[in-house]
Amino acid sequence: SEKRLVAEIKRTAKTGNEAATKILARQLIRLRQKISTLQGSRAQIRGIATHTQAMQANTSVSAGMQSASKAMGAMNKQMDPAKQMKVMQEFQKQSAQMDRTNEMMSDSIDNVLDDDQAEDETEELANQVLDEIGVDVASQLSSAPKGRIAGKKVQADERYAGSW
């Protein structure tokens, strides 16, 4: 529309009508002012839209922080330090009890296995197996050194040596 107005001003000026040309020129000035005002308003509206988006983002962040704060508060209530300490002490107590029970069981098993009768039976079974596969233990035992090994007295058992 500004182009049309400029073209009309030029036509009017060619005809020599000075009053009409001035009126059209004033209209052109008002039109340009309105365009400038509208462009300024547009810029302000864009600024307001950007500001609104920033506020919305801040509101979202704030809501997220509020939710996180509530969740952390709930976790802190569940993670009562005194309660957690009691749980850890109970765990430690039960663990020590289990260790003692384990040790007692191991000692009992060791005592049963260290029994001379069980040892004799185990040795007898081992000798039977060696006989079956053809290993002559008696001759090797008679030539083996006699004495203490690791605190136990080692002796060649004559009963087994004679049974070969």
DAWOZI-V884449 format. One record per residue. RES is the residue in one small letter. SS is DSSP state (helix for helix, strand for strand, loop for the rest). OMEGA is omega in degrees with one decimal (999 if undefined). D_LAST is the distance of its C-alpha to the last C-alpha in Angstrom with 1 decimal. Layout:
RES/SS/OMEGA/D_LAST
RES/SS/OMEGA/D_LAST
This chain:
s/loop/176.9/129.8
e/helix/179.8/130.4
k/helix/179.6/131.0
r/helix/-179.4/133.5
l/helix/178.1/135.3
v/helix/178.8/135.5
a/helix/178.9/136.9
e/helix/178.0/139.5
i/helix/179.9/140.5
k/helix/179.6/141.0
r/helix/-178.4/143.2
t/helix/-179.8/145.2
a/helix/179.5/145.7
k/helix/179.5/147.0
t/helix/178.0/149.6
g/loop/179.7/150.8
n/loop/-173.9/150.3
e/helix/-178.0/149.3
a/helix/179.9/149.0
a/helix/179.2/146.7
t/helix/179.9/144.6
k/helix/178.7/144.2
i/helix/178.4/143.2
l/helix/178.7/140.6
a/helix/177.4/139.4
r/helix/177.4/139.0
q/helix/178.2/137.0
l/helix/179.2/134.7
i/helix/178.8/134.2
r/helix/179.1/133.4
l/helix/179.6/131.0
r/helix/177.7/129.2
q/helix/178.5/129.0
k/helix/178.4/127.6
i/helix/178.9/125.0
s/helix/178.3/124.0
t/helix/178.4/123.8
l/helix/178.4/121.7
q/helix/176.3/119.3
g/helix/178.8/119.1
s/helix/177.3/118.4
r/helix/179.8/115.7
a/helix/178.6/114.1
q/helix/179.3/114.2
i/helix/176.8/112.8
r/helix/178.1/109.9
g/helix/178.8/109.3
i/helix/178.9/109.3
a/helix/178.4/106.8
t/helix/178.5/104.5
h/helix/178.7/104.9
t/helix/177.9/104.2
q/helix/178.6/101.0
a/helix/178.4/99.9
m/helix/178.5/100.6
q/helix/177.6/98.6
a/helix/178.5/95.7
n/helix/178.0/96.0
t/helix/178.2/96.1
s/helix/178.7/92.9
v/helix/179.6/91.1
s/helix/178.6/92.3
a/helix/177.7/91.1
g/helix/178.4/87.7
m/helix/178.8/87.6
q/helix/178.2/88.6
s/helix/179.6/85.8
a/helix/179.2/83.2
s/helix/177.7/84.5
k/helix/-179.6/84.1
a/helix/179.1/80.6
m/helix/177.3/79.6
g/helix/178.4/81.2
a/helix/178.8/79.2
m/helix/179.3/76.0
n/helix/177.1/76.9
k/helix/179.8/77.4
q/helix/-176.1/73.9
m/loop/178.7/72.4
d/loop/-175.0/73.5
p/helix/180.0/71.9
a/helix/179.1/71.4
k/helix/179.9/69.7
q/helix/179.5/67.5
m/helix/177.8/66.6
k/helix/179.3/65.6
v/helix/-179.5/63.4
m/helix/178.2/61.7
q/helix/178.2/61.2
e/helix/177.5/59.7
f/helix/-179.3/57.4
q/helix/180.0/56.3
k/helix/-179.2/55.8
q/helix/178.6/53.7
s/helix/178.4/51.7
a/helix/178.2/50.9
q/helix/179.0/50.0
m/helix/178.1/47.6
d/helix/178.8/46.0
r/helix/179.7/45.5
t/helix/178.1/44.1
n/helix/-179.1/41.7
e/helix/178.6/40.6
m/helix/179.2/40.1
m/helix/179.5/38.1
s/helix/178.5/35.9
d/helix/179.2/35.5
s/helix/179.3/34.6
i/helix/178.0/32.0
d/helix/179.4/30.5
n/helix/179.1/30.5
v/helix/-178.0/28.7
l/helix/179.4/26.1
d/helix/-179.9/25.7
d/loop/-176.8/24.9
d/helix/-179.2/21.8
q/helix/179.1/20.8
a/helix/179.7/21.3
e/helix/178.7/19.4
d/helix/179.5/16.4
e/helix/179.5/16.7
t/helix/-179.9/17.1
e/helix/179.0/14.1
e/helix/177.6/12.0
l/helix/178.8/13.8
a/helix/179.1/13.4
n/helix/177.8/9.6
q/helix/179.0/10.1
v/helix/179.0/12.8
l/helix/176.4/11.0
d/helix/-178.6/8.4
e/helix/-179.0/11.8
i/helix/171.5/13.5
g/loop/177.7/11.1
v/loop/-178.8/10.6
d/loop/-177.1/8.0
v/helix/-175.3/8.5
a/helix/-178.8/6.8
s/helix/179.2/9.2
q/helix/-179.7/11.9
l/helix/-178.1/11.7
s/helix/179.1/12.1
s/loop/-179.6/15.1
a/loop/178.9/16.5
p/loop/179.8/19.7
k/loop/179.4/20.0
g/strand/-178.9/23.1
r/strand/174.7/25.2
i/strand/177.5/25.3
a/loop/173.0/28.1
g/loop/179.3/28.7
k/strand/179.4/25.3
k/strand/-179.4/23.1
v/strand/179.5/19.8
q/loop/174.1/17.1
a/loop/-177.2/13.5
d/loop/-175.8/12.0
e/helix/-179.6/10.5
r/helix/-177.2/9.3
y/helix/180.0/7.0
a/helix/-179.4/6.0
g/helix/-176.9/5.5
s/loop/-178.6/3.8
w/loop/999/0.0
